[in-house]
Amino acid sequence: MWRPHCTGDARQPPPRRAVYNAGPGQSGLPQNPESDWRSLVTPADIEALIAAHLPGCAVQVASNDNVHFEAVVVSAAFAGKRPLQRHQLVYAAIGARMGGDIHALSIRALTPDEAAS
């Protein structure tokens, strides 16, 4: 039941919100949702990308959903580099997939000495 507002014209009901109408029997969602999904990247795909870019490194990548990933990368190439520089090396290996197929990547970038301790 409509009740007048405390302010304004009491004879006019409040304005209605715009409602999206996709038409009769349509939900507005794609008919074949699987065709709109990006191809999923697996932890093994990311491990291969990083290993190809940082030869001689040891890489372990884990994910529960193939969108959010955790990587542990051990490489001698990280020696003498700050954490930001190490992460930049890993991101360079992943390239354009970051922010696309890969939504989030947590990186632990260690030198062999750091990994041993």
DADALIN-V738955 format. One record per residue. N is the residue number from 1. RES is the residue in three letters. PHI is phi in whole degrees, -180 to 180 (* if undefined). OMEGA is omega in degrees with one decimal (999 if undefined). Layout:
BEGIN
n/res/phi/omega
N/RES/PHI/OMEGA
N/RES/PHI/OMEGA
END
This chain:
BEGIN
n/res/phi/omega
1/MET/*/-179.7
2/TRP/-80/175.9
3/ARG/-124/-179.5
4/PRO/-68/175.3
5/HIS/-73/178.1
6/CYS/-70/179.8
7/THR/-120/177.9
8/GLY/89/-177.1
9/ASP/-80/-177.1
10/ALA/-71/-178.5
11/ARG/-85/-177.2
12/GLN/-103/175.3
13/PRO/-70/179.2
14/PRO/-63/-179.1
15/PRO/-65/178.8
16/ARG/-86/175.7
17/ARG/-79/175.9
18/ALA/-68/-179.3
19/VAL/-120/177.9
20/TYR/-76/179.0
21/ASN/-123/-178.7
22/ALA/-84/-178.7
23/GLY/109/-177.9
24/PRO/-63/176.3
25/GLY/75/-179.5
26/GLN/-115/-179.0
27/SER/-95/-175.3
28/GLY/86/178.5
29/LEU/-94/178.2
30/PRO/-59/-179.4
31/GLN/-68/178.7
32/ASN/-124/-174.7
33/PRO/-58/-177.1
34/GLU/-65/-179.9
35/SER/-72/-178.3
36/ASP/-94/-179.4
37/TRP/-79/172.9
38/ARG/-71/176.8
39/SER/-66/-177.7
40/LEU/-78/176.1
41/VAL/-96/179.9
42/THR/-102/175.1
43/PRO/-56/179.3
44/ALA/-64/177.1
45/ASP/-63/-179.1
46/ILE/-68/177.0
47/GLU/-58/-179.7
48/ALA/-65/178.3
49/LEU/-62/-178.3
50/ILE/-68/-179.4
51/ALA/-63/178.5
52/ALA/-70/-177.9
53/HIS/-85/-179.3
54/LEU/-122/-177.3
55/PRO/-58/178.3
56/GLY/82/179.9
57/CYS/-86/172.2
58/ALA/-110/-175.0
59/VAL/-129/170.5
60/GLN/-133/179.1
61/VAL/-125/178.8
62/ALA/-129/177.0
63/SER/-159/174.6
64/ASN/-95/-173.3
65/ASP/-133/-177.7
66/ASN/58/173.7
67/VAL/-133/177.7
68/HIS/-108/-173.4
69/PHE/-127/173.1
70/GLU/-125/-178.5
71/ALA/-124/170.8
72/VAL/-117/-176.7
73/VAL/-122/178.0
74/VAL/-116/-177.3
75/SER/-150/175.0
76/ALA/-68/179.2
77/ALA/-65/-179.8
78/PHE/-83/-178.1
79/ALA/-60/178.0
80/GLY/78/-179.5
81/LYS/-106/175.9
82/ARG/-74/-179.7
83/PRO/-54/179.6
84/LEU/-62/179.2
85/GLN/-65/177.5
86/ARG/-64/179.3
87/HIS/-64/178.4
88/GLN/-62/176.8
89/LEU/-63/179.5
90/VAL/-69/178.8
91/TYR/-62/177.6
92/ALA/-62/178.7
93/ALA/-70/-176.0
94/ILE/-84/175.3
95/GLY/64/-172.4
96/ALA/-71/178.9
97/ARG/-69/178.7
98/MET/-68/-178.0
99/GLY/87/176.2
100/GLY/-112/178.3
101/ASP/-66/-179.8
102/ILE/-106/-178.2
103/HIS/-79/-176.8
104/ALA/-146/178.9
105/LEU/-138/174.1
106/SER/-94/-173.5
107/ILE/-121/165.2
108/ARG/-113/-177.6
109/ALA/-108/-173.5
110/LEU/-126/169.5
111/THR/-82/178.0
112/PRO/-57/178.7
113/ASP/-64/179.0
114/GLU/-67/-179.9
115/ALA/-69/-178.8
116/ALA/-74/-176.9
117/SER/-89/999
END
